[in-house]
Amino acid sequence: MKKIEAIIRKSKFSAVKEALHEVDVNFFSYWDVTGLGNEKEAHVYRGVSYSTSDIQRRYLSIVVNDDFEEVTIKALLKSAATGEVGDGKIFVSDITEAYRIRTGEKGGETLKKISK
């Protein structure tokens, strides 16, 4: 299993969510975050321009089985890109185990949809 963490522009979240659903990645968590990066946002107030290093982003945490890693990353890269500095980052790490709390089931099966 892989944990894919992505930091993206908030303005691209809808497109990213749709792209993930299209490749059957239907479960993930996300947070609004503020960070520092290479991009500097400029603001104009009463005709005076000033910049800030605080950048508003959305942080996604996605855990997928190994066979979904590539399609998930491709969906993120395609849907989150604008071609400008500040599009974000993707990090991938290994997950050694997962458990479904309700049943105690463990392993990759915990990431699959439950049919009732």
C-alpha positions in Angstrom: 0.0 0.0 0.0 1.1 3.6 -0.6 0.3 6.9 1.0 0.2 9.7 -1.5 0.3 13.2 0.0 -0.3 16.1 -2.3 -0.2 19.8 -1.6 -2.2 21.7 -4.3 -3.7 25.0 -5.2 -7.1 25.5 -3.5 -8.4 26.6 -6.9 -7.6 23.2 -8.4 -9.3 21.1 -5.8 -12.5 20.5 -7.7 -10.6 19.3 -10.8 -8.4 17.1 -8.7 -11.4 15.6 -6.8 -13.1 14.8 -10.1 -10.0 13.3 -11.6 -9.5 11.1 -8.6 -13.1 9.9 -8.8 -12.6 9.1 -12.5 -9.8 6.6 -11.6 -11.8 5.1 -8.8 -10.0 6.8 -5.9 -13.1 7.7 -3.9 -11.7 8.0 -0.4 -9.2 10.5 0.8 -8.8 13.2 3.5 -8.0 16.8 2.9 -7.2 20.0 4.9 -6.7 23.6 4.2 -3.2 24.5 5.0 -0.8 27.5 4.9 2.8 27.1 4.0 5.9 28.7 2.7 7.3 28.1 -0.8 9.0 29.5 -3.8 5.9 31.3 -5.0 5.3 34.7 -3.6 1.7 36.0 -3.7 1.4 39.7 -4.4 -1.5 41.8 -3.0 -2.6 45.3 -3.8 -4.3 47.4 -1.1 -5.2 51.0 -1.9 -2.9 51.0 -4.8 0.1 49.8 -2.8 1.5 46.4 -3.8 2.9 44.1 -1.1 3.8 40.5 -1.0 3.4 37.8 1.6 5.2 34.4 1.9 2.1 32.7 3.4 0.5 30.6 0.7 -2.9 29.0 1.0 -3.1 25.4 -0.2 -5.1 22.2 0.2 -3.4 19.1 1.6 -4.6 15.7 0.4 -3.8 12.4 2.1 -4.6 9.4 -0.1 -3.9 5.7 0.8 -4.1 3.3 -2.2 -3.2 -0.3 -3.0 0.1 -0.5 -4.9 -1.7 -1.1 -8.2 -3.4 2.3 -7.9 -0.3 4.3 -7.2 0.6 5.2 -10.8 -3.0 6.1 -11.9 -3.5 8.2 -8.8 -0.3 10.2 -9.4 -1.1 10.7 -13.1 -4.5 12.0 -12.1 -3.0 14.4 -9.6 -0.3 15.6 -12.0 -2.8 16.2 -14.9 -5.6 17.9 -12.9 -3.5 20.0 -10.5 -1.1 21.5 -13.0 -1.3 25.1 -14.2 2.3 25.3 -15.5 3.1 28.1 -13.1 5.4 28.2 -10.0 3.4 27.1 -7.0 1.4 24.2 -8.4 2.4 22.0 -5.5 4.1 18.8 -4.5 3.4 15.1 -4.3 5.0 12.8 -1.8 4.7 8.9 -1.8 5.5 6.7 1.1 5.0 3.0 2.0 2.2 1.9 4.3 3.0 -1.3 6.2 -0.5 -2.1 7.4 -4.1 -0.9 7.4 -7.0 -1.9 9.6 -10.8 -1.5 9.2 -11.9 -0.5 12.6 -15.5 -1.8 12.3 -14.4 -5.4 11.5 -10.8 -5.6 12.6 -10.0 -6.7 9.0 -6.4 -5.8 7.9 -4.4 -5.4 4.7 -5.2 -4.1 1.3 -8.8 -5.3 1.4 -9.5 -2.5 3.9 -9.2 0.0 1.0 -11.8 -1.6 -1.2 -15.4 -0.6 -1.3 -17.8 -2.4 0.9 -20.8 -4.0 -0.8 -23.9 -4.4 1.3 
